Amino acid sequence: MSPLPLDLEAALGAGAMVFETLHPITLYQEHNEIQFYTWSERRSTLAAGTTKTTLLDEATSSMTTNAQGRILNKLKVGDVLLFEEVSSPSGKGDLDPNHRHFVRLTAIREMEDCLTTPKTNLIEIEWAPEDALPFDLTLGYQDPDTMKEPISVARGNIVLADHGGTVRNILMEPEVAPRKKPYRPRLSEQDLTYYCPYNHQEAKTRPAVDALRQDPRRALPAVTLESHGEKWLPQQDLLSSARDAQEFVVETESDRSSRLRFGDNTLGRRPAGATRFTVSCRLGNGEQGNIGADSLAYVDPAGTQLVPDEIKVYNPLPAQGGVTWETLEQVKYHAPQAFRRQERAVTPEDYAAMAQRHPEVQKAEATLRWTGSWHTVFLLVDRKGGYPVNTAFKTDLRSFLERFRLARHDLGIEGPRFVPLDIAVRVQVQPGYLTSEVLQALLRSFIGTVGPQSEQCFFHPDNFTFGQPVYLSQVVDRAMQITGIEWVHLFRFQRWGQPARDELDTGYIQAQRLEIIRLDNDPNAPHNGRIEFKMQAG
C-alpha cells in the first residue's frame, strides 16, 4: 500500500498485474475515514437490509476540522461509500473481514443533534434497496468515552478499476494500408483486454452493485486506432456500421494473436491507401484478473496530481467478472448449440422467456395486444429479491430485450399486480416457554428481519411468483415447526382490504395469472400485507 517502488516495466517483468481506473476521481482527505453517528448510544447495530444511516459531519481528530474540512461540502449524490468493520465488535478478536459493503448514495441531507453542546453537525444518507446492507454492522467505539478505535467506518474516495494495462504505439503488420487490397493487419501484442463499455455518468444513477455485473457478450476489445486526428473504434461486427463509420472488428486467433478487419465502404469505412495508424491497446485478461481482496498494493503515480508518498490503494472486495478464453475446441463444441437457441421473440411466450434470461428477473408474463396502430407486448416482471420494477430497471431490461424484439412490436414493461394478504393466527404456547420468544421465532420464520427478507422465511418475495397460491396447510405446517408451540388456529385468511371468499373453507388463497402473493408485515404499510399472531401462554 505504497507508491510503486520500481518502474512499470520492471514491475511487469516481475509478474505484477495491472489494473486501471475506469473514471477520473478527485480525492479528499476527509473521506478517508468517516464516522458513523450512534445518537449517544455506546453501541448500536446497522441491521441487515438498512438503506439509511447517519454520519458525523466533521473530519477525524487527525484531520483539519475547519469549515473546508466538513464532509458534507464534498459528498454528492451518486458517490460510492464503503462500509467497513475495522476492529473487533466484542474486543475478543472477532473482526470479520467480510463485513465490507459498497453503497451508492441516492440522497444526502444536512442534520444537527440539538441535544449536544455545541450542536453536532450530521449527514443523513440514503442508498438504493439493491445496495441494502447484507449483514448486521456493529457501530460504536472500543473506547466510547474518548471515541477512539471505531468498530466500523465509512470510506469515500472509491474508484472502479478493471484488469489490463495500456500499451501505446504498438506495431501492426503491415503498417500501411494497401491501396486496393483489403487491409487485415496483425497486432504485435497478444492477450488483448476485453471489457464491457462503462459510462460513469450513467453508472452514478444506478446502484453500486450494478457496476460489478457484466455480460461477457457485450465485451469489446480495448483497442483504439488514430490517424490524422481521427479515432477508429472497435465493434463486435460491422453489420450495423454506416459506410463512413470509422469502425473495425478484432478477430482473435487460437494462439491469442489478433487481426483487425475493416469495412468495405458499404458496411464500415475502408482505410484509404497509405494510411498509417497509431495503435493503443490494453493487455491482460481472463480469470487471473479475479484477484482476492486486499491484493492491490502499489500505484503508478504517473499522470496523477498527488505527491507519490501520499498515494495508498487497496481493493476491499475481490475482483470478479474475468472469464477464461475459449479454446478453438470449445468454440466448435458450443457453436451448434448456440444456433439451436431461440434468439428472436415472436410470440408473447418468447418475450417472457427472453426476459427470464436477465439475471434480475425471476419470472415474466407477456401479453400481446393491438393498440390501434401497432402491436404492443405488455411484459409484467417479477424481479428477484422483491425489488421494484423502477425506471432504471425498465431501461436496463428494455435494452437487454432489444436484440430479441420483433420489428413493429412495441414493448411495455411493468411490475406485477400484487395480492396483499391479511392473516391472523391464534397460537397456544406450551408450558415452560416464554411467549415473547416464541413470537419472535414466528416472525423470523414467516417474515425474516427488517428490510430485505431472508430467503429462508416463508413470505420471502422469491418464494412466490405469478399465479402461485398460498395454502392454509403450508402456514400451519410452518408455524408448527417452531419449538414451544402446542397448536395453531387460523381465524383470518384472506386478501387484504377485501371480504373473505371462503378461503378458510377451501384452504388456499388463489392468485390469478398476472398476480403475485405479497406479505411484508410492515406496520407503516399494512396495505402490503400483514400477519398477526394472537399468543396464548401455556
C-alpha positions as CSV (number, residue, x, y, z in Angstrom):
1,M,0.0,0.0,0.0
2,S,2.6,2.4,-1.1
3,P,3.8,4.0,-4.4
4,L,5.3,1.7,-7.0
5,P,8.9,1.0,-5.9
6,L,10.0,0.1,-9.4
7,D,9.3,1.5,-12.8
8,L,6.3,-0.1,-14.5
9,E,8.3,-2.2,-17.0
10,A,10.3,-3.7,-14.1
11,A,7.2,-4.4,-12.1
12,L,5.5,-6.1,-15.1
13,G,8.7,-8.2,-15.6
14,A,8.4,-9.4,-12.0
15,G,4.9,-10.6,-12.6
16,A,2.8,-7.7,-11.4
17,M,-0.8,-7.4,-12.5
18,V,-2.0,-4.0,-13.7
19,F,-5.5,-2.6,-13.0
20,E,-6.6,0.8,-14.5
21,T,-9.3,3.1,-13.2
22,L,-12.4,3.5,-15.4
23,H,-13.2,7.1,-14.5
24,P,-11.5,10.2,-13.0
25,I,-11.8,10.9,-9.3
26,T,-10.9,13.8,-7.0
27,L,-9.6,12.5,-3.7
28,Y,-10.5,14.2,-0.4
29,Q,-8.6,13.5,2.8
30,E,-11.8,14.0,4.8
31,H,-13.3,11.0,3.0
32,N,-10.6,8.5,4.0
33,E,-12.5,7.7,7.2
34,I,-16.0,8.9,8.1
35,Q,-17.5,8.1,11.5
36,F,-21.0,6.7,12.0
37,Y,-23.2,8.6,14.5
38,T,-24.8,6.5,17.1
39,W,-27.0,9.2,18.8
40,S,-25.4,8.9,22.3
41,E,-25.6,5.0,22.2
42,R,-22.4,3.4,23.2
43,R,-23.1,0.5,20.8
44,S,-25.7,0.1,18.1
45,T,-26.3,-2.1,15.1
46,L,-26.9,-1.2,11.5
47,A,-29.3,-4.0,10.7
48,A,-29.2,-6.1,7.5
49,G,-31.5,-4.6,4.9
50,T,-30.8,-1.0,6.1
51,T,-30.9,1.7,3.4
52,K,-30.3,4.8,5.5
53,T,-27.9,5.9,8.3
54,T,-26.3,9.0,9.9
55,L,-22.7,10.1,9.6
56,L,-20.7,12.6,11.7
57,D,-20.2,15.7,9.5
58,E,-16.7,16.5,10.6
59,A,-13.2,15.3,10.0
60,T,-11.5,12.9,12.4
61,S,-9.2,14.3,15.1
62,S,-6.1,13.6,12.8
63,M,-7.5,15.9,10.1
64,T,-8.4,19.5,9.6
65,T,-11.6,20.5,11.3
66,N,-12.2,23.9,9.8
67,A,-15.2,24.6,7.5
68,Q,-13.3,23.4,4.5
69,G,-12.8,20.1,6.2
70,R,-16.5,19.3,6.6
71,I,-17.6,16.2,4.8
72,L,-20.9,17.5,3.6
73,N,-19.3,20.1,1.4
74,K,-17.7,17.4,-0.8
75,L,-20.1,14.5,-0.6
76,K,-22.5,14.2,-3.5
77,V,-25.4,12.1,-4.7
78,G,-24.0,9.4,-6.9
79,D,-20.9,8.9,-4.8
80,V,-20.0,5.5,-3.6
81,L,-19.1,4.8,0.1
82,L,-17.6,1.7,1.6
83,F,-18.9,0.5,5.0
84,E,-16.2,-1.5,6.7
85,E,-15.7,-3.2,10.0
86,V,-12.2,-2.2,11.2
87,S,-12.0,-3.6,14.7
88,S,-13.4,-6.4,16.8
89,P,-17.0,-5.7,17.8
90,S,-16.6,-7.7,21.1
91,G,-12.9,-6.8,21.6
92,K,-12.1,-10.5,21.5
93,G,-10.7,-10.9,18.0
94,D,-13.9,-11.5,16.1
95,L,-13.2,-8.9,13.4
96,D,-14.9,-10.2,10.2
97,P,-13.0,-9.1,7.0
98,N,-16.1,-10.0,5.0
99,H,-18.1,-7.1,6.6
100,R,-17.4,-4.7,3.8
101,H,-20.1,-3.4,1.6
102,F,-20.4,-0.7,-1.1
103,V,-23.4,1.7,-1.5
104,R,-24.2,4.4,-3.9
105,L,-25.8,7.5,-2.4
106,T,-29.3,8.4,-3.6
107,A,-30.0,11.2,-1.0
108,I,-27.9,13.4,1.3
109,R,-29.4,15.7,4.0
110,E,-27.8,18.0,6.5
111,M,-28.9,17.4,10.1
112,E,-28.0,18.5,13.6
113,D,-28.1,16.9,17.0
114,C,-29.6,19.7,19.0
115,L,-29.2,17.9,22.4
116,T,-25.4,18.2,22.4
117,T,-23.5,21.3,23.3
118,P,-22.4,22.6,20.9
119,K,-24.7,21.2,18.3
120,T,-23.3,18.3,16.4
121,N,-23.2,18.5,12.6
122,L,-24.5,15.4,10.9
123,I,-25.3,13.9,7.5
124,E,-28.2,11.6,6.8
125,I,-27.5,9.4,3.8
126,E,-29.7,7.0,1.8
127,W,-28.9,4.4,-0.8
128,A,-30.9,2.2,-3.2
129,P,-32.7,-1.0,-2.0
130,E,-30.4,-3.0,-4.3
131,D,-27.5,-1.9,-2.2
132,A,-29.2,-2.8,1.1
133,L,-26.8,-3.9,3.8
134,P,-26.4,-7.7,3.6
135,F,-25.3,-8.2,7.2
136,D,-25.6,-6.6,10.6
137,L,-22.9,-4.0,11.1
138,T,-21.9,-3.1,14.6
139,L,-21.4,0.7,15.3
140,G,-19.6,2.3,18.2
141,Y,-16.0,2.5,19.6
142,Q,-13.7,0.3,21.5
143,D,-13.3,3.3,23.9
144,P,-16.7,5.1,23.8
145,D,-15.6,7.8,26.3
146,T,-12.8,9.1,24.0
147,M,-14.4,8.0,20.7
148,K,-11.2,6.2,19.7
149,E,-10.9,3.0,17.7
150,P,-14.2,2.9,15.9
151,I,-15.6,-0.6,15.2
152,S,-17.0,0.3,11.8
153,V,-16.3,3.3,9.5
154,A,-17.5,4.6,6.1
155,R,-14.9,5.4,3.5
156,G,-15.1,7.5,0.3
157,N,-12.5,8.0,-2.4
158,I,-13.8,4.9,-4.2
159,V,-12.9,4.4,-7.8
160,L,-13.8,1.5,-10.1
161,A,-10.9,-0.3,-11.8
162,D,-10.5,-3.3,-14.1
163,H,-7.8,-5.6,-15.2
164,G,-5.5,-4.6,-18.1
165,G,-2.6,-2.3,-18.7
166,T,-2.4,0.2,-21.5
167,V,0.3,-0.1,-24.1
168,R,0.8,2.7,-26.7
169,N,2.4,2.9,-30.1
170,I,2.3,-0.9,-30.7
171,L,3.2,-2.2,-34.2
172,M,0.9,-3.7,-36.9
173,E,2.0,-5.8,-39.8
174,P,1.7,-4.4,-42.4
175,E,2.0,-0.9,-41.0
176,V,0.5,0.8,-44.0
177,A,-2.9,0.2,-45.6
178,P,-2.7,-1.0,-49.2
179,R,-4.4,1.0,-52.0
180,K,-6.5,-1.8,-53.5
181,K,-6.4,-4.9,-51.3
182,P,-8.4,-5.3,-48.0
183,Y,-6.4,-4.2,-45.0
184,R,-6.1,-7.1,-42.5
185,P,-3.1,-6.1,-40.2
186,R,-1.9,-8.3,-37.4
187,L,-1.2,-6.7,-34.0
188,S,2.3,-7.3,-32.5
189,E,0.8,-7.9,-29.0
190,Q,-1.2,-10.8,-27.6
191,D,-3.8,-11.2,-24.9
192,L,-5.9,-8.1,-25.6
193,T,-8.1,-7.0,-22.8
194,Y,-11.9,-7.3,-23.5
195,Y,-14.1,-5.1,-21.4
196,C,-17.8,-4.1,-21.1
197,P,-18.2,-0.4,-22.0
198,Y,-18.6,1.7,-18.9
199,N,-20.4,5.1,-18.7
200,H,-19.6,6.8,-15.4
201,Q,-22.4,9.3,-15.6
202,E,-25.0,6.6,-16.2
203,A,-23.4,4.4,-13.5
204,K,-23.9,7.2,-11.0
205,T,-27.7,6.9,-11.4
206,R,-27.7,3.2,-10.7
207,P,-27.0,1.1,-7.5
208,A,-23.3,0.3,-6.8
209,V,-24.0,-3.4,-7.2
210,D,-24.8,-2.9,-10.9
211,A,-21.3,-1.7,-11.6
212,L,-20.0,-5.2,-10.8
213,R,-22.4,-7.0,-13.1
214,Q,-21.1,-7.7,-16.6
215,D,-22.3,-9.6,-19.6
216,P,-19.4,-11.2,-21.5
217,R,-21.4,-11.0,-24.7
218,R,-21.2,-7.2,-24.6
219,A,-17.4,-7.2,-24.2
220,L,-15.3,-5.3,-26.7
221,P,-11.5,-5.4,-27.3
222,A,-9.7,-2.5,-25.7
223,V,-8.0,-1.2,-28.9
224,T,-8.1,2.3,-30.4
225,L,-6.7,3.5,-33.7
226,E,-5.8,7.0,-34.6
227,S,-4.9,8.6,-38.0
228,H,-4.7,12.3,-38.8
229,G,-6.6,13.2,-35.6
230,E,-9.4,10.7,-36.4
231,K,-10.2,7.9,-34.0
232,W,-11.3,4.4,-35.1
233,L,-13.2,2.3,-32.6
234,P,-13.8,-1.5,-32.3
235,Q,-17.2,-3.1,-32.8
236,Q,-18.5,-6.7,-32.4
237,D,-19.4,-6.7,-36.1
238,L,-19.9,-4.3,-38.9
239,L,-23.4,-5.3,-39.9
240,S,-24.9,-2.1,-38.5
241,S,-22.0,0.2,-39.4
242,A,-22.6,3.1,-41.8
243,R,-20.5,3.3,-44.9
244,D,-18.4,6.1,-43.5
245,A,-18.2,4.7,-39.9
246,Q,-14.6,4.6,-38.6
247,E,-15.0,1.2,-37.0
248,F,-13.3,-2.2,-37.2
249,V,-13.5,-5.7,-35.8
250,V,-10.9,-7.6,-33.9
251,E,-10.5,-11.3,-34.8
252,T,-8.6,-13.4,-32.3
253,E,-6.7,-16.5,-33.5
254,S,-6.2,-19.7,-31.5
255,D,-2.7,-18.5,-30.4
256,R,-4.4,-15.4,-28.9
257,S,-2.9,-13.1,-31.6
258,S,-5.3,-10.7,-33.2
259,R,-6.0,-9.3,-36.6
260,L,-8.1,-6.3,-37.5
261,R,-10.8,-6.3,-40.1
262,F,-12.1,-3.0,-41.6
263,G,-15.1,-2.2,-43.7
264,D,-15.6,-2.1,-47.5
265,N,-17.2,1.4,-47.8
266,T,-20.6,-0.3,-47.6
267,L,-20.5,-1.7,-44.1
268,G,-17.9,0.4,-42.4
269,R,-15.3,2.7,-43.9
270,R,-12.3,1.3,-45.7
271,P,-8.9,2.9,-44.8
272,A,-7.5,4.9,-47.6
273,G,-4.3,3.7,-49.3
274,A,-1.1,4.6,-47.5
275,T,-3.0,5.2,-44.2
276,R,-0.8,4.7,-41.2
277,F,-2.4,4.2,-37.7
278,T,-1.2,4.9,-34.2
279,V,-2.3,1.9,-32.1
280,S,-3.1,1.8,-28.4
281,C,-4.4,-1.2,-26.6
282,R,-4.7,-2.8,-23.1
283,L,-3.2,-6.2,-22.2
284,G,-4.4,-8.6,-19.5
285,N,-7.5,-10.7,-19.4
286,G,-9.1,-13.9,-18.0
287,E,-9.7,-15.4,-14.7
288,Q,-6.2,-14.4,-13.4
289,G,-7.7,-10.9,-13.0
290,N,-10.1,-12.1,-10.4
291,I,-7.7,-11.3,-7.6
292,G,-8.6,-11.6,-3.9
293,A,-9.4,-8.8,-1.5
294,D,-6.5,-6.6,-0.3
295,S,-4.3,-7.8,-3.3
296,L,-3.7,-4.4,-4.8
297,A,-0.6,-2.8,-3.1
298,Y,1.1,-0.3,-5.3
299,V,0.1,2.6,-7.5
300,D,1.9,4.0,-10.5
301,P,2.0,7.8,-9.8
302,A,2.5,8.7,-13.5
303,G,-0.2,11.2,-14.5
304,T,-1.5,11.8,-11.0
305,Q,-1.5,15.3,-9.4
306,L,-0.7,13.9,-5.9
307,V,2.6,13.6,-4.1
308,P,3.6,9.9,-4.7
309,D,4.2,9.2,-1.0
310,E,0.6,10.2,-0.2
311,I,-1.0,7.7,-2.5
312,K,-2.2,4.5,-1.0
313,V,-4.6,1.9,-2.6
314,Y,-6.3,-1.3,-1.7
315,N,-9.2,-3.3,-3.0
316,P,-11.7,-4.1,-0.2
317,L,-13.6,-6.8,-2.2
318,P,-12.3,-9.5,-4.6
319,A,-12.4,-8.7,-8.3
320,Q,-14.9,-10.6,-10.4
321,G,-16.1,-11.0,-14.0
322,G,-12.8,-12.3,-15.5
323,V,-13.5,-15.2,-17.9
324,T,-11.0,-17.6,-19.4
325,W,-10.5,-17.6,-23.2
326,E,-12.4,-20.2,-25.1
327,T,-10.2,-22.6,-27.0
328,L,-10.9,-23.4,-30.6
329,E,-12.2,-26.9,-29.5
330,Q,-14.6,-25.3,-27.0
331,V,-15.9,-23.0,-29.7
332,K,-16.5,-25.9,-32.1
333,Y,-18.3,-27.8,-29.3
334,H,-20.6,-25.0,-28.2
335,A,-21.3,-23.4,-31.6
336,P,-24.0,-26.0,-32.8
337,Q,-26.0,-25.5,-29.5
338,A,-25.7,-21.7,-29.9
339,F,-27.5,-21.8,-33.2
340,R,-30.3,-24.0,-31.7
341,R,-31.1,-21.4,-29.1
342,Q,-34.0,-19.1,-29.8
343,E,-32.7,-15.6,-30.4
344,R,-35.9,-13.9,-31.7
345,A,-39.0,-13.1,-29.8
346,V,-42.2,-13.7,-31.9
347,T,-44.9,-14.8,-29.5
348,P,-45.7,-13.5,-26.1
349,E,-44.2,-16.7,-24.6
350,D,-41.0,-15.8,-26.4
351,Y,-40.8,-12.4,-24.8
352,A,-41.4,-13.9,-21.4
353,A,-38.7,-16.5,-22.0
354,M,-36.2,-13.9,-23.2
355,A,-36.9,-11.6,-20.2
356,Q,-36.2,-14.5,-17.8
357,R,-32.6,-14.7,-19.2
358,H,-32.0,-11.4,-17.5
359,P,-30.1,-12.1,-14.2
360,E,-32.5,-10.0,-12.1
361,V,-35.8,-11.5,-13.5
362,Q,-37.3,-14.4,-11.6
363,K,-40.3,-14.8,-13.9
364,A,-42.1,-12.8,-16.6
365,E,-45.6,-12.9,-18.2
366,A,-46.3,-11.3,-21.5
367,T,-49.5,-10.3,-23.3
368,L,-49.7,-9.2,-27.0
369,R,-52.4,-6.5,-27.8
370,W,-53.3,-4.4,-30.8
371,T,-53.2,-0.8,-29.6
372,G,-54.8,0.8,-32.7
373,S,-51.7,1.4,-34.9
374,W,-49.4,-1.4,-34.0
375,H,-49.0,-4.4,-31.7
376,T,-47.6,-3.9,-28.2
377,V,-46.2,-6.6,-25.9
378,F,-47.0,-5.8,-22.3
379,L,-44.5,-7.5,-20.1
380,L,-45.1,-8.0,-16.4
381,V,-41.9,-8.7,-14.5
382,D,-41.3,-10.5,-11.2
383,R,-37.9,-9.0,-10.1
384,K,-35.7,-11.1,-7.9
385,G,-35.5,-10.1,-4.2
386,G,-38.8,-8.2,-4.4
387,Y,-37.0,-5.1,-5.7
388,P,-39.2,-2.6,-7.5
389,V,-39.6,-2.5,-11.3
390,N,-38.4,1.1,-11.4
391,T,-37.4,3.3,-14.3
392,A,-33.7,2.4,-14.2
393,F,-34.6,-1.3,-14.2
394,K,-37.1,-0.9,-17.1
395,T,-34.4,0.9,-19.1
396,D,-31.9,-1.8,-18.5
397,L,-34.4,-4.6,-19.3
398,R,-35.6,-2.9,-22.4
399,S,-32.0,-2.6,-23.7
400,F,-31.5,-6.2,-22.9
401,L,-34.5,-7.3,-24.9
402,E,-33.9,-5.0,-27.9
403,R,-31.9,-7.6,-29.8
404,F,-34.8,-10.1,-29.4
405,R,-37.6,-7.7,-30.2
406,L,-39.5,-8.3,-33.5
407,A,-39.8,-5.3,-35.8
408,R,-43.1,-3.4,-35.4
409,H,-43.6,-4.7,-31.9
410,D,-43.7,-2.0,-29.2
411,L,-42.7,-3.1,-25.7
412,G,-44.2,-2.0,-22.4
413,I,-42.7,-3.2,-19.1
414,E,-44.5,-3.1,-15.7
415,G,-44.3,-4.6,-12.3
416,P,-46.6,-7.4,-11.2
417,R,-50.0,-7.0,-9.7
418,F,-49.6,-7.9,-6.0
419,V,-52.1,-9.7,-3.8
420,P,-51.5,-8.4,-0.2
421,L,-52.7,-10.9,2.4
422,D,-54.4,-10.5,5.7
423,I,-53.7,-13.4,8.0
424,A,-54.4,-13.9,11.7
425,V,-53.2,-16.9,13.7
426,R,-54.1,-17.9,17.3
427,V,-51.1,-19.7,18.9
428,Q,-51.1,-21.8,22.0
429,V,-47.7,-21.8,23.7
430,Q,-46.5,-24.9,25.6
431,P,-45.9,-24.6,29.3
432,G,-42.4,-23.6,30.2
433,Y,-41.8,-21.4,27.1
434,L,-41.7,-17.6,27.0
435,T,-44.5,-16.2,24.8
436,S,-42.3,-13.3,23.6
437,E,-39.5,-15.7,22.4
438,V,-42.0,-17.9,20.6
439,L,-43.5,-14.8,18.9
440,Q,-40.0,-13.6,17.8
441,A,-39.3,-17.1,16.4
442,L,-42.6,-17.0,14.4
443,L,-41.9,-13.5,13.0
444,R,-38.4,-14.6,11.9
445,S,-39.8,-17.8,10.3
446,F,-42.5,-16.0,8.4
447,I,-41.1,-12.6,7.5
448,G,-37.4,-12.6,8.5
449,T,-35.7,-9.4,9.7
450,V,-36.4,-5.8,8.9
451,G,-35.6,-4.9,5.3
452,P,-34.9,-7.4,2.5
453,Q,-36.1,-10.7,4.0
454,S,-34.1,-13.8,4.5
455,E,-34.6,-16.3,1.7
456,Q,-35.5,-18.9,4.3
457,C,-38.5,-17.0,5.6
458,F,-41.9,-18.2,4.3
459,F,-43.1,-14.9,2.7
460,H,-39.8,-14.0,1.0
461,P,-40.7,-12.4,-2.4
462,D,-38.8,-15.1,-4.3
463,N,-40.9,-17.9,-2.8
464,F,-44.0,-16.7,-4.7
465,T,-44.4,-15.8,-8.4
466,F,-47.2,-15.3,-10.9
467,G,-50.4,-17.3,-10.4
468,Q,-48.9,-19.2,-7.4
469,P,-51.4,-19.7,-4.5
470,V,-50.7,-19.8,-0.8
471,Y,-52.2,-22.8,1.1
472,L,-53.5,-22.7,4.7
473,S,-51.9,-26.0,5.4
474,Q,-48.4,-24.5,4.5
475,V,-48.9,-21.7,7.0
476,V,-50.0,-24.2,9.7
477,D,-47.1,-26.6,9.0
478,R,-44.5,-23.7,9.1
479,A,-45.8,-22.4,12.4
480,M,-45.8,-25.9,14.0
481,Q,-42.1,-26.2,13.2
482,I,-41.4,-23.6,15.9
483,T,-40.3,-25.1,19.2
484,G,-42.7,-24.3,22.0
485,I,-46.0,-24.3,20.1
486,E,-48.8,-26.7,21.2
487,W,-51.3,-25.8,18.5
488,V,-52.2,-23.0,16.0
489,H,-55.5,-21.9,14.5
490,L,-56.0,-19.5,11.6
491,F,-59.1,-17.4,12.1
492,R,-58.4,-14.9,9.3
493,F,-57.1,-15.9,6.0
494,Q,-58.0,-13.7,3.0
495,R,-56.9,-10.9,0.7
496,W,-56.1,-7.5,2.4
497,G,-59.0,-5.0,2.2
498,Q,-61.4,-7.4,0.6
499,P,-64.2,-9.5,2.1
500,A,-63.5,-13.2,2.7
501,R,-64.2,-15.6,-0.2
502,D,-64.4,-18.8,1.8
503,E,-60.6,-19.1,1.8
504,L,-60.7,-20.7,5.3
505,D,-63.0,-23.5,3.9
506,T,-61.2,-24.0,0.6
507,G,-57.8,-23.9,2.3
508,Y,-56.0,-21.6,-0.1
509,I,-55.8,-18.0,-1.5
510,Q,-55.6,-18.1,-5.3
511,A,-53.5,-15.6,-7.3
512,Q,-54.5,-15.0,-10.9
513,R,-52.2,-15.4,-13.9
514,L,-50.7,-11.9,-13.5
515,E,-50.8,-11.6,-9.7
516,I,-48.3,-12.4,-7.1
517,I,-48.8,-13.1,-3.4
518,R,-47.3,-10.5,-1.1
519,L,-46.9,-10.1,2.7
520,D,-44.4,-7.6,4.0
521,N,-45.8,-7.2,7.5
522,D,-44.6,-3.6,7.6
523,P,-46.6,-1.7,10.3
524,N,-46.1,1.5,8.2
525,A,-47.6,-0.1,5.1
526,P,-50.3,-2.6,6.2
527,H,-51.7,-2.5,2.6
528,N,-48.7,-4.5,1.5
529,G,-49.9,-7.5,3.6
530,R,-49.9,-8.4,7.3
531,I,-49.8,-11.4,9.5
532,E,-51.0,-11.2,13.2
533,F,-50.2,-13.7,15.9
534,K,-52.5,-13.9,18.9
535,M,-50.4,-15.6,21.6
536,Q,-51.8,-17.6,24.4
537,A,-49.5,-18.5,27.3
538,G,-49.2,-22.1,28.4
